[in-house]
Amino acid sequence: FRGQTEMAGLYRLVSDNPVNQWVIDHELLAPGDAGQLYCDDPPDRPYATDASRFAFFSAAAARVIADELITAHDVNHLHDWHTAIVSVLATFDPDFRSVADRQLVYTIHNLSLQGIRPFSGDDSSLNAWFPDLDYQTEWIADPRYPDCFNPMRAAINFCRRIHAVSATYAAEITRPSDPDRGFVGGEGLHGDLQKASAEGRLWGILNGCEYPVESPEPAEFHQTLDLASQTVLQWMVDSTSAKSADVLALDTIQRWKLVERPAFCVTSVGRLTEQKVRLLEERLEDGRSCLEHLLDLLATQQGCLIVLGSGNEGLERFVRKIAASHRHLLFLNGYSDPLSHEMYILGDLFLMPSSFEPCGISQMLAMREGQPCLVHGVGGLADTVIDNETGFVFHGDSPASQASALLVRLGQVLELRNSAAAWQAVCKSAAEARFSWDSAAEAYEAHLYR
């Protein structure tokens, strides 16, 4: 790697699990602080640090496979841009040709993140990582930036099977993206994906969800507030300085503890990214945001909105400012697994207005607890939520019309809530919906691995 030999550790995790799990260890795999999963590089060098670490990991994994350091296996299954470089090494490096002898399968979890880096001229580039690699650029250059290497495009072209994490998403990514219509499709790679589809290599198979045998205890509103308060305080203790969002959240929690549970509680859990919450920021005809209009609708029904998430600083600021002026919005600016599970159980309606969604897990977790979802009818959301049966779906042919449709649909949901029988039927159907990993595994074997 980078023209020299590195020594990495290879470990097998010992457990009762019948699946063998192997771990590769090297200092290049941990460039950030302890517990930091991804590194935020400046805008002029996107992915630079992470691309180098995953290039190293891919090279090490390819060496493990080529040297048969693990027991015999049939399939090499690569995921997203992070391990796509394995397909490049298997194609162009004679030392790794045996990697391609086994079935090469590639899963696209999110096509909008492609790990694009220069071919040369940077210490985080294909030539810097593998200076002796004799490659051809035809199938690995980014279609929009020909002087850059696109690992995701390489894997799409070199792997025998391509898998997208829902059937609708698999169809969407074969079409060009259209920002004016608010449509996120192939993100520059639609031509390669059309070719893969025509060759019978592209499959859409929905992710699964775990379904515990025992149902969880019902969530009580004020107990959830206590957990939220403890969580925010812990965030403040762990931080070197108090965030204004945390101070605002504690104030809102204290006020809410003095009143009864709101008549209608909407929850939302997820990363604050353009993908997830862009529609809430959309300005309507009066100049106010979709989120402000949404809160107005909830106010008419003595409702509230609880948002748990972090991410883009601009979007965090947007939600925080609105929370400061709307007393029935609680913004919990971080993530907590126990708190998220409480919110899946507590809420009356789960909000997931993603501009695009390859699969999505939050809607499955909410439905599992009997909480219907209000979703944008794209990708995996379209494949998991049945309108008026297990949840509620909105559409639109532009960001503005999508935001308006969201509000119209929420108004209809609030009206339906007044009919106890109709509402309980939707809640019951949501709880009974099943998206099992058993079904996904059978489809993997039949369509990807055979």
Salt bridges, closest charged atoms under 4 A:
GLU6 OE1 - HIS26 NE2 3.16
ASP50 OD1 - ARG53 NH1 2.91
ASP67 OD1 - ARG63 NH1 3.16
GLU68 OE2 - ARG102 NH2 3.83
ASP95 OD2 - ARG63 NH2 3.90
ASP122 OD1 - ARG45 NH2 2.63
ASP122 OD1 - ARG117 NH2 3.40
ASP123 OD1 - ARG45 NH2 2.92
ASP142 OD1 - ARG144 NH2 3.06
ASP192 OD2 - ARG153 NE 2.93
GLU199 OE2 - LYS195 NZ 2.74
GLU199 OE1 - ARG201 NE 2.73
GLU220 OE2 - HIS222 ND1 3.71
ASP226 OD1 - LYS257 NZ 2.98
ASP251 OD2 - ARG255 NE 3.40
GLU274 OE1 - ARG278 NE 3.95
GLU282 OE1 - ARG278 NH2 2.90
ASP286 OD2 - ARG288 NH1 3.66
ASP286 OD2 - HIS293 NE2 2.98
GLU292 OE1 - ARG283 NH1 3.56
ASP296 OD2 - ARG288 NH2 2.84
ASP337 OD2 - HIS341 NE2 3.50
ASP348 OD2 - ARG261 NH1 3.16
ASP348 OD1 - ARG417 NH2 3.42
GLU357 OE1 - LYS276 NZ 2.81
GLU369 OE2 - ARG368 NE 3.17
ASP387 OD1 - ARG409 NH2 2.81
GLU432 OE2 - LYS428 NZ 2.59
GLU445 OE2 - ARG450 NH2 2.72
